[in-house]
Amino acid sequence: MPLPARLNAVVTLGAVTVICSDKTGTLTRNEMTVRDVVTCQGHYQVDGIGYEPSGDILFQQQPVPLAEHPSLRALIEVIAVANDSELQQKDQQWQVHGEPTEGALLCLAEKAGFERERYQRLAVIPFESENKFMASLEQRPDGSKQLLLKGAPDRLLPRCQTQLSAQGDIEPLDQTFWLKQIEVLSQQGLRVLAAAGKSTEQNELGLKELDALCFYGLIGIIDPPRPEAITAIAACQGAGIKVKMITGDHAGTAKAIGEAMGLAQDGDLVVYTGKQIEQASRAELQQMALTGTIFARTSPEHKLRLVQALQQQGEVVAMTGDGVNDAPALKQADVGIAMGIKGSEASKEAADIVLADDNFSTIAAAVAEGRTIYDNLRKAILFILPTNGAQGLVMLCAVLFGLTLPLTPVQILWVNMVVAVTLALALAFEPAEPGVMKRPPRQAKAALLNGAFLRRITLVSVLIGGCAMLLFQLAVNQGFSLAYARTITVTALVVAQAGYLLNSRHLSSFSLHPKLLFTNLIAWLSIALLALLQLGFVYTPFMQSSFGTEPLQLVHWGWALLGAICIMLVIELEKKLLW
């Protein structure tokens, strides 16, 4: 469930027109599994799913003896040793302690039977979003030193001059071959990583030493889409909300995942890269932000620019993030959404909402909740204003026309008190309107009270006030005492407001439909409580002496009930004709 850091954030989320979401862990399961490996020797398939280190590495449908595949062994060495994660089995379940991607790589090394315990790390350059790779200087068990890199292929290939051949020899780099393999893996929806390295004698590690490397191969990692996220994306699109995916992955990978997620609502997916964002002018970026569905190879800085570009076009933007560098974009967005599981403390501080489960479907549920809260706020206002207006109208007309006051001050106080503690609270528990996620987002700057609201407020005030005054005059004309007539008036106001509560439960749809009538049991409990309080008001001696009331005959309860039913039917007719 979403945890709002600011209470108005969920209401704002109900007005969102664009959701910019991370891919890994939000739209996908974040259960990384290596499925393919490519070296100069060929293409390998990997058995098994999740982080359980069981399964085979297959080459031409046969398990691979690592000693006979030197290029594969070199790749396995990189991903196993330049790795900060650990795999542990707990309650018969394998879990990764560290980054999920590194966990998947370590699982591959375990399947290959590679042992990394005797390596000694001398220096390291940790992964950063700016570099998109990790470099580690390691001392092997035999005492030699090896520089190992793993990361994004487009960041490693420019640093390589050679590649490891099928026989384990060093040969010139065939960049065209590797770019083709990257494209093939990406089109399958795989996240593609690369491994490279070289022998060295250095004892320190810096960016300037990361050149003239030998390229070992590629790893294709699958992160299955969340089925519930696919459903949630369709719900958001049905609600008029554009969903955009922002990821650091290769454009081909991002596009394949986007197609699987159903992001292509109308036509083909439009994919832009971080490099295109950097090169775009302000006007071009605004157009890209509107038309683009997927933004690949992006950095946290690109997120900020995209949010600003969308807001400049009048969009209400929700942005997800988990890193320290995501904080500016989360702060800039109309609704910043941080990840509760993998998110940094900085991102949680900057966000308006924290997702406890890091799941996109929770964002969609929060949008529906935001719309429901806003609807219920409007319903409460639409209920309270005319009920108060009816009482004011009764007293105003009596004063203007020189009539006997139909209510005493304490009786007005009674009506306000019992309605406030019973009926008004019931609307806070009202469930979502039917089709709440099938209507377009509301205008963020739209007035809370529009013309239709003012018309309803006026109509209900006149109907309830007029009914109360009519019953008061009928009672007086039939010779009943003033106290008795006032008791009828109070009862008429209370019963009419109970009936109007049922009207107010749905702003424009028919409230008396059998399928909708009992969806909020709190409303009926509040009406029952109101009835008990009103019976005590009318019939208990203590209340009679305190409020100046007299016991009513059953027929006069019928008057009040008939008046309430007539008002309810008129309001339902007004909904059908004018809303």
LINHUQUI-V192528 format. One line per field, one symbol per residue. ss: DSSP state (H for helix, E for strand, - for the rest). phi: phi as a letter, one per 20 degrees, with the letter a starting at -180 (. if undefined). A space follows every 50 residues. Layout:
ss->???
phi->???
This chain:
ss->-EEE----HHHHH----EEEE------E----EEEEEEE--EEEEE---- ------EEE--EE--HHH-HHHHHHHHHHHH----EEEEE--EEEEE--H HHHHHHHHHHHH-------EEEEEE-------EEEEEEE-----EEEEEE E-HHHHHHHEEEEE-----EEE--HHHHHHHHHHHHH---EEEEEEEEEE ------HHH---EEEEEEEEEE--E-HHHHHHHHHHHH---EEEEE---- HHHHHHHHHHH---------EEEHHHHHH--HHHHHHHHHH--EEE---H HHHHHHHHHHHH----EEEEE--HHHHHHHHH--EEEEE-----HHHHHH --EEE----HHHHHHHHHHHHHHHHHHHHHHHHHHHHHHHHHHHHHHHHH --------HHHHHHHHHHHHH-HHHHHHH--------------------- HHHHHHHHHHHHHHHHHHHHHHHHHHH----HHHHHHHHHHHHHHHHHHH HHHH---------HHHH---HHHHHHHHHHHHHHHHHHH-HHHHHHH--- ---HHHHHHHHHHHHHHHHHHHHHHHHH-
phi->.fdffcfeffffgfdfdcdddfefneedfmdfbfdccccffqdddcencm dfecpdedclmcgeegfecfffffffgffeeebdecdcdcllcecddpfg fffffffffffemeddfefdedabdffcffembcccecdfgenfdceccc rfgfeegfeddcbeffeneecgfdfffffffffffffeneeddccbrafb dfdccbffeebledeerccdddcfffgfffffffffffemdedcddbefg gffffffgffenfffcmffddcdgffffefffffffffffefdccdlddg ffgfffffffffeneeddcdaceffeggffffffceceefeefffffffe eecdefdldfffffffffffffffffffffffeffffffffffgffffff dmefffcegfffgfgfffffecffffffdffffgmfdcdfffffdfffdd ffffffgfffgffffffffffffffffenfffffffffffffffffffff gffffcfceffefgfdfdfcfffffffffffffffffedegfffffdmdc fefgffffgffffffffgffffffgfedd
